[in-house]
Amino acid sequence: METSSGPGPTSPSGPLRFGESERAVLSLRTLATLSTCAWHAGGADRGEEASQVIFSTGSGELEGTDRPPLGVADLNPRAGCFVLNAGQESFHRSTIGTVDYVEGQGNLTVDNLRNFAGSLAAAKNIGVDNIFLPVDVQQKIDIVEEKLNSSANEFSARIVQNSDKFKNVMDKMQYYLMAVGVIMLGLALLGFVFSVLGLQFLVSLLVIAGWVVLTVTISMAGGFILLHNVVGDTCVAMEEWVTHPQDHTALDDILPCVNVATANESLHRSEEVTAQLVALVNNVIVNISNRDFPPGFKPLWFNQSGPLMPVLCNPFNPDMTARKCGPGEVTFSTAPDEWKRFECQVAGDAGSEVCTTVGRVTPPAYNQMTAAASISMGLYEFGPFLMQLQDCTFVRETFTSISVNNCPGLERYSRLVYDGLMLMSVSVMLSVVFWMVHTRQRRRRARCGKQPG
């Protein structure tokens, strides 16, 4: 008795043959593949669109739904580049302005030191009626002048060196930040174009390059947050130094103090020479101009006559403490006009002039006295500056000005650069992800389009 193996596959028209069965399995596989493609192209929640894709009779191409996010990802690096560019330009301008201000303060100090040294040298050569400063005072002036010029040269060299160092660092930093911004923006634009055009190989290269540049940018952002903290710490250190000045700190790289010993000696010598010049002029006025010598008593006699000349006010007591002017004394500023009233007309050879009119001083002696008064006034007016050198007041004032006027901007702009770098890093990272997603979707579309219908 024959055994039956059971009924085989059937169709509406009867049992399927072997060829028909193979074609049915292939159709089921094709349907599953197309369903998967439709799922990825339109999403799981869009059943109608998936059905249209599966049962459509067109070429099988799908409309992409990823271009809007790709365009948004392209806009983000542009925003980051704008923030980075604005931040680095503001930070560079603020930093260079601060460095220029410090350099200007330093140059002003150097100029004052050199001018003071020049005033001392001029005082050494001042003479009235062939009477000059004592020899020992002239020797002391030579010593102080040499120290002042040496301090001025050293101070100027340090100021220029520090300024050049800061400016070189800031120029290089600006260059690197601009280069990173351009590279990141260029990668974003090229990645967008290559993704839209479907250049998969170039997109893959850009993805690799994007991750490398992204790593560099994040590292730079980390470095800039450190710089931001350094700027803040430096501003705090300036404020603390203003309150409690110290010698040989890291702030000397910004603006150093002048050697204290040189400043002290310069101040003492300034007071001494000023008092000596006043004494020299007053000695001539009291013992020669205001005396009535007999006619043959030359060179002390030059036919002086008339009211007595006022003496020059000495601003220092014998112990170099401050002194107020007494009655009948003229100050440094009023002396030329007051003494002019006692100048006489002269006749005779140079060096042996004789007054032909009423007066107490000849024109050459008047010029010498006014020159001595002018030099004395210059030395006296350098006193406050020299006192500032003693306690480094000029550095304290400079740091105070920087803390109030420059530090807020420096901290704000350094933070803005960091924000720009981080924004660009995140934007490019998102762009790389969208490039990768877009490329995979295009590959799926291409594969789906080639499936047999």
C-alpha positions as CSV (number, residue, x, y, z in Angstrom):
1,M,0.0,0.0,0.0
2,E,1.5,3.3,-1.0
3,T,2.1,5.9,1.6
4,S,1.5,9.5,0.8
5,S,3.9,12.2,1.9
6,G,1.1,14.6,2.5
7,P,-0.2,17.5,0.4
8,G,2.4,20.0,-0.9
9,P,2.1,23.8,-1.3
10,T,-1.0,24.8,-3.0
11,S,-2.1,27.9,-4.9
12,P,-5.4,29.1,-6.1
13,S,-4.8,27.2,-9.3
14,G,-3.5,24.1,-7.6
15,P,-0.2,22.8,-6.2
16,L,3.0,24.9,-6.8
17,R,5.8,23.4,-8.8
18,F,9.4,23.7,-7.7
19,G,10.2,26.9,-9.8
20,E,7.1,28.6,-8.6
21,S,8.0,27.9,-5.0
22,E,11.5,29.5,-5.5
23,R,10.0,32.6,-7.0
24,A,7.6,33.0,-4.0
25,V,10.4,32.9,-1.5
26,L,12.3,35.5,-3.4
27,S,9.3,37.7,-3.5
28,L,8.9,37.5,0.3
29,R,12.6,38.4,0.8
30,T,12.2,41.4,-1.5
31,L,9.1,42.5,0.3
32,A,11.0,42.3,3.7
33,T,13.9,44.3,2.4
34,L,11.7,47.0,0.9
35,S,9.8,47.2,4.2
36,T,13.1,47.7,6.0
37,C,14.1,50.4,3.6
38,A,10.8,52.1,4.0
39,W,11.1,52.0,7.8
40,H,14.5,53.7,7.7
41,A,13.4,56.2,5.1
42,G,10.2,57.3,6.6
43,G,10.3,56.1,10.3
44,A,8.3,53.5,12.1
45,D,5.4,55.7,12.8
46,R,4.7,56.5,9.1
47,G,3.0,53.4,7.9
48,E,1.4,55.0,5.0
49,E,4.7,56.3,3.6
50,A,6.2,52.9,4.1
51,S,3.4,51.2,2.3
52,Q,3.7,53.7,-0.6
53,V,7.4,52.9,-0.8
54,I,6.8,49.2,-0.8
55,F,4.1,49.1,-3.4
56,S,5.1,52.0,-5.6
57,T,6.0,51.2,-9.1
58,G,8.6,54.0,-9.6
59,S,12.3,53.8,-9.6
60,G,12.4,53.1,-5.9
61,E,14.1,56.4,-4.9
62,L,13.1,57.8,-1.6
63,E,12.8,61.4,-0.6
64,G,15.4,62.2,2.1
65,T,14.3,63.5,5.4
66,D,17.7,64.4,6.8
67,R,18.6,67.5,4.8
68,P,17.0,70.0,7.2
69,P,19.1,68.8,10.2
70,L,22.2,68.7,8.0
71,G,21.6,72.4,7.1
72,V,21.1,73.3,10.7
73,A,24.4,71.5,11.6
74,D,26.0,73.6,8.9
75,L,24.8,76.8,10.5
76,N,26.1,76.0,14.0
77,P,29.9,76.2,13.1
78,R,29.2,79.6,11.5
79,A,27.8,80.9,14.8
80,G,30.7,79.4,16.7
81,C,33.2,81.0,14.2
82,F,31.5,84.4,14.7
83,V,31.7,84.1,18.5
84,L,35.3,83.0,18.4
85,N,36.3,85.8,16.0
86,A,34.6,88.5,18.1
87,G,36.2,87.1,21.3
88,Q,39.7,86.8,19.9
89,E,39.7,90.2,18.4
90,S,38.4,91.9,21.6
91,F,40.8,89.9,23.7
92,H,43.8,90.8,21.5
93,R,42.9,94.4,21.4
94,S,42.4,94.6,25.2
95,T,45.6,92.8,25.9
96,I,47.7,94.9,23.5
97,G,46.1,98.0,25.0
98,T,47.1,96.9,28.5
99,V,50.6,96.1,27.4
100,D,50.9,99.5,25.6
101,Y,49.7,101.2,28.8
102,V,52.3,99.4,31.0
103,E,55.0,100.2,28.4
104,G,54.0,103.9,28.4
105,Q,54.2,104.1,32.2
106,G,57.6,102.4,32.1
107,N,58.9,104.8,29.4
108,L,57.6,107.8,31.4
109,T,59.6,106.6,34.4
110,V,62.7,106.1,32.2
111,D,62.3,109.6,30.7
112,N,62.0,111.1,34.2
113,L,65.1,109.2,35.4
114,R,67.2,110.5,32.4
115,N,65.8,114.0,32.7
116,F,66.7,114.0,36.4
117,A,70.2,112.8,35.6
118,G,70.5,115.6,33.0
119,S,69.4,118.2,35.6
120,L,72.1,117.0,38.0
121,A,74.7,117.2,35.3
122,A,73.6,120.7,34.5
123,A,73.7,121.7,38.1
124,K,77.3,120.5,38.4
125,N,78.3,123.0,35.7
126,I,76.3,125.9,37.0
127,G,78.4,128.9,38.2
128,V,77.6,132.4,39.3
129,D,80.4,135.0,39.0
130,N,82.8,132.1,38.7
131,I,81.6,130.5,41.9
132,F,80.6,126.8,41.4
133,L,79.4,124.0,43.6
134,P,82.0,122.4,45.9
135,V,84.2,119.7,44.4
136,D,82.9,117.0,46.7
137,V,79.3,117.7,45.6
138,Q,80.3,117.6,42.0
139,Q,81.9,114.2,42.5
140,K,78.7,112.9,44.3
141,I,76.7,114.2,41.3
142,D,78.9,112.1,38.9
143,I,78.3,109.0,40.9
144,V,74.5,109.4,41.1
145,E,74.3,110.4,37.5
146,E,76.1,107.2,36.5
147,K,73.7,105.1,38.6
148,L,70.7,106.8,37.3
149,N,71.6,106.3,33.7
150,S,72.4,102.6,34.4
151,S,69.1,102.1,36.1
152,A,67.2,103.9,33.3
153,N,68.9,101.7,30.7
154,E,68.2,98.5,32.6
155,F,64.6,99.5,33.3
156,S,64.0,100.4,29.7
157,A,65.5,97.1,28.4
158,R,63.2,95.1,30.7
159,I,60.2,97.1,29.7
160,V,60.9,96.6,26.0
161,Q,61.7,92.9,26.5
162,N,58.5,92.2,28.4
163,S,56.4,94.2,26.0
164,D,57.8,92.4,23.0
165,K,57.4,89.0,24.6
166,F,53.7,89.7,25.5
167,K,52.9,91.1,22.1
168,N,54.6,88.2,20.2
169,V,52.6,85.7,22.3
170,M,49.3,87.5,21.7
171,D,50.0,87.8,17.9
172,K,50.7,84.1,17.6
173,M,47.6,83.3,19.7
174,Q,45.4,85.4,17.5
175,Y,46.9,83.7,14.4
176,Y,46.3,80.2,15.7
177,L,42.7,81.1,16.8
178,M,41.9,82.5,13.4
179,A,43.5,79.5,11.7
180,V,41.4,77.1,13.8
181,G,38.2,79.1,13.1
182,V,38.8,79.0,9.3
183,I,39.7,75.3,9.3
184,M,36.7,74.3,11.3
185,L,34.4,76.5,9.2
186,G,35.9,75.1,6.0
187,L,35.5,71.5,7.2
188,A,31.8,72.2,8.0
189,L,31.1,73.7,4.6
190,L,32.9,71.0,2.7
191,G,31.3,68.2,4.7
192,F,27.9,69.7,4.0
193,V,28.5,70.0,0.3
194,F,30.1,66.5,0.0
195,S,27.2,64.9,2.0
196,V,24.6,66.5,-0.2
197,L,26.4,65.4,-3.4
198,G,26.9,61.9,-2.1
199,L,30.7,61.9,-2.3
200,Q,31.1,59.1,0.3
201,F,34.8,58.7,0.1
202,L,35.5,62.4,0.6
203,V,33.0,62.5,3.4
204,S,34.8,59.7,5.1
205,L,38.1,61.6,4.8
206,L,36.5,64.7,6.2
207,V,35.1,62.7,9.1
208,I,38.6,61.6,10.1
209,A,39.9,65.2,9.6
210,G,37.0,66.5,11.6
211,W,37.7,64.3,14.6
212,V,41.4,65.3,14.5
213,V,40.7,69.0,14.4
214,L,38.0,68.6,17.0
215,T,40.5,67.1,19.4
216,V,42.9,70.1,18.7
217,T,40.1,72.6,19.2
218,I,39.0,71.0,22.5
219,S,42.6,71.1,23.7
220,M,42.8,74.8,22.8
221,A,39.6,75.4,24.7
222,G,41.1,73.8,27.7
223,G,44.2,75.9,27.4
224,F,42.1,79.0,27.1
225,I,40.1,78.3,30.2
226,L,43.5,78.0,32.0
227,L,44.5,81.3,30.5
228,H,41.2,82.8,31.7
229,N,42.0,81.6,35.2
230,V,45.5,83.0,34.9
231,V,44.2,86.4,33.9
232,G,41.9,86.4,36.9
233,D,44.6,85.3,39.3
234,T,47.0,87.9,37.9
235,C,44.4,90.7,38.5
236,V,43.9,89.4,42.0
237,A,47.7,89.3,42.6
238,M,47.9,92.9,41.4
239,E,45.3,94.0,43.9
240,E,47.1,92.2,46.7
241,W,50.4,93.6,45.7
242,V,49.0,97.2,45.8
243,T,48.0,96.5,49.4
244,H,51.1,94.6,50.4
245,P,54.0,95.4,48.0
246,Q,56.8,92.8,47.9
247,D,60.1,92.5,46.2
248,H,61.0,90.1,43.4
249,T,57.6,88.7,42.5
250,A,56.3,87.3,39.2
251,L,54.7,90.7,38.6
252,D,58.2,92.1,37.9
253,D,57.7,90.6,34.4
254,I,54.9,93.1,33.9
255,L,56.4,96.3,35.5
256,P,59.5,96.1,37.8
257,C,60.4,98.6,40.5
258,V,63.5,100.7,40.3
259,N,66.4,99.8,42.6
260,V,65.5,101.2,46.0
261,A,69.1,102.1,47.0
262,T,69.5,104.2,43.8
263,A,66.1,105.9,44.4
264,N,67.1,106.8,48.0
265,E,70.5,108.2,47.0
266,S,69.0,110.1,44.1
267,L,66.4,111.8,46.4
268,H,69.1,112.7,49.0
269,R,71.4,114.1,46.3
270,S,68.5,116.0,44.7
271,E,67.8,117.8,48.0
272,E,71.5,118.4,48.7
273,V,72.2,119.9,45.3
274,T,69.1,122.1,45.4
275,A,70.1,123.5,48.8
276,Q,73.7,124.0,47.6
277,L,72.6,125.9,44.4
278,V,70.3,128.1,46.5
279,A,73.1,128.8,48.9
280,L,75.5,129.6,46.0
281,V,73.0,132.1,44.5
282,N,72.2,133.7,47.8
283,N,75.9,134.0,48.6
284,V,76.5,136.0,45.5
285,I,73.4,138.2,46.1
286,V,74.2,138.9,49.8
287,N,78.0,139.2,49.6
288,I,78.5,140.8,46.2
289,S,75.4,142.3,44.6
290,N,73.9,143.8,47.7
291,R,77.3,145.2,49.0
292,D,78.6,148.6,48.1
293,F,82.3,148.2,47.5
294,P,84.7,151.0,46.8
295,P,85.2,151.7,43.0
296,G,88.6,150.1,42.7
297,F,87.7,146.9,44.5
298,K,87.3,144.8,41.4
299,P,86.0,142.3,40.5
300,L,83.6,142.6,43.4
301,W,82.8,146.2,42.5
302,F,80.9,146.8,39.2
303,N,79.2,150.0,40.2
304,Q,76.2,148.3,41.8
305,S,73.7,150.6,43.5
306,G,70.0,151.0,44.3
307,P,67.5,148.9,46.3
308,L,68.8,145.5,47.6
309,M,67.9,142.3,45.7
310,P,65.7,139.7,47.4
311,V,67.4,136.4,48.1
312,L,66.2,133.0,46.8
313,C,64.0,130.9,49.0
314,N,65.6,127.6,50.2
315,P,62.9,124.9,50.5
316,F,65.0,122.8,52.9
317,N,66.3,123.4,56.4
318,P,69.9,122.3,57.2
319,D,68.6,118.9,58.2
320,M,66.8,118.6,54.8
321,T,63.3,118.9,56.3
322,A,60.8,121.0,54.5
323,R,61.0,124.8,55.1
324,K,58.6,127.6,54.3
325,C,59.8,130.8,52.6
326,G,60.5,133.8,54.7
327,P,59.5,137.4,54.1
328,G,61.4,139.1,51.3
329,E,62.4,135.8,49.7
330,V,61.6,134.9,46.1
331,T,60.6,131.4,44.9
332,F,62.1,129.5,42.0
333,S,59.2,130.5,39.7
334,T,59.1,134.2,40.6
335,A,62.8,134.8,40.9
336,P,63.5,135.7,37.2
337,D,60.8,138.4,37.1
338,E,61.8,139.8,40.5
339,W,65.5,139.9,39.8
340,K,64.9,141.5,36.3
341,R,64.0,144.7,38.1
342,F,67.5,144.9,39.6
343,E,69.4,144.4,36.3
344,C,71.5,147.3,35.2
345,Q,72.8,148.4,31.8
346,V,76.5,147.8,31.4
347,A,79.6,148.9,29.5
348,G,83.0,147.4,29.1
349,D,84.6,144.2,28.0
350,A,83.1,140.8,28.6
351,G,84.0,139.6,32.1
352,S,84.7,143.1,33.4
353,E,81.4,144.9,32.8
354,V,80.4,147.9,34.8
355,C,76.9,149.2,35.5
356,T,76.1,152.5,33.8
357,T,72.6,152.6,35.3
358,V,71.1,151.9,38.8
359,G,71.1,148.1,39.4
360,R,72.5,145.3,41.5
361,V,73.3,142.7,38.9
362,T,74.8,142.7,35.4
363,P,73.1,140.9,32.5
364,P,75.6,138.0,32.5
365,A,75.3,137.5,36.3
366,Y,71.5,137.7,36.0
367,N,71.5,134.9,33.4
368,Q,73.6,132.7,35.6
369,M,71.4,133.3,38.6
370,T,68.2,132.5,36.7
371,A,69.8,129.4,35.2
372,A,70.7,128.3,38.7
373,A,67.2,129.0,40.0
374,S,65.7,127.0,37.0
375,I,68.0,124.0,37.7
376,S,67.1,124.1,41.4
377,M,63.4,124.2,40.6
378,G,63.8,121.3,38.3
379,L,65.6,119.2,40.9
380,Y,63.1,120.2,43.5
381,E,60.1,119.2,41.3
382,F,61.7,115.8,40.8
383,G,61.3,115.2,44.5
384,P,57.8,113.7,44.4
385,F,58.8,111.4,41.5
386,L,61.9,110.2,43.4
387,M,59.7,109.6,46.5
388,Q,57.5,107.4,44.3
389,L,60.5,105.5,43.2
390,Q,61.4,104.8,46.8
391,D,58.1,103.0,47.6
392,C,57.3,101.9,44.1
393,T,54.2,104.1,44.0
394,F,54.2,104.4,40.2
395,V,53.9,100.6,39.9
396,R,51.2,100.6,42.5
397,E,49.2,103.2,40.6
398,T,49.7,101.3,37.3
399,F,48.5,98.1,38.8
400,T,45.5,99.8,40.4
401,S,44.6,101.3,37.0
402,I,44.9,97.9,35.3
403,S,42.8,96.2,37.9
404,V,40.0,98.8,37.6
405,N,40.1,99.6,33.8
406,N,41.6,96.5,32.1
407,C,41.0,93.4,34.1
408,P,37.2,93.2,33.7
409,G,37.5,93.3,29.9
410,L,40.4,90.8,29.8
411,E,38.5,88.3,31.9
412,R,35.3,88.8,29.9
413,Y,37.0,88.4,26.5
414,S,39.1,85.4,27.4
415,R,35.9,83.7,28.5
416,L,34.3,84.6,25.2
417,V,37.1,83.0,23.3
418,Y,36.7,79.8,25.4
419,D,32.9,79.9,24.7
420,G,33.6,80.3,20.9
421,L,36.0,77.4,20.9
422,M,33.6,75.1,22.7
423,L,30.6,76.2,20.5
424,M,32.7,75.4,17.4
425,S,33.8,72.1,18.8
426,V,30.2,71.0,19.6
427,S,29.0,72.2,16.3
428,V,31.6,70.4,14.2
429,M,31.0,67.3,16.3
430,L,27.3,67.4,15.4
431,S,28.2,68.1,11.8
432,V,30.4,65.0,11.7
433,V,27.6,62.9,13.2
434,F,25.1,64.2,10.6
435,W,27.6,63.5,7.8
436,M,27.9,60.0,8.9
437,V,24.1,59.5,9.3
438,H,23.5,61.2,5.9
439,T,26.0,58.9,4.2
440,R,24.5,55.8,5.7
441,Q,21.1,56.8,4.6
442,R,22.2,57.4,1.0
443,R,23.8,54.0,1.0
444,R,20.6,52.4,2.1
445,R,18.6,54.3,-0.5
446,A,21.0,53.2,-3.2
447,R,20.7,49.6,-2.1
448,C,16.9,49.8,-1.9
449,G,16.8,51.3,-5.3
450,K,18.6,48.3,-6.8
451,Q,16.2,45.7,-5.2
452,P,14.1,43.8,-7.8
453,G,10.5,44.8,-8.0
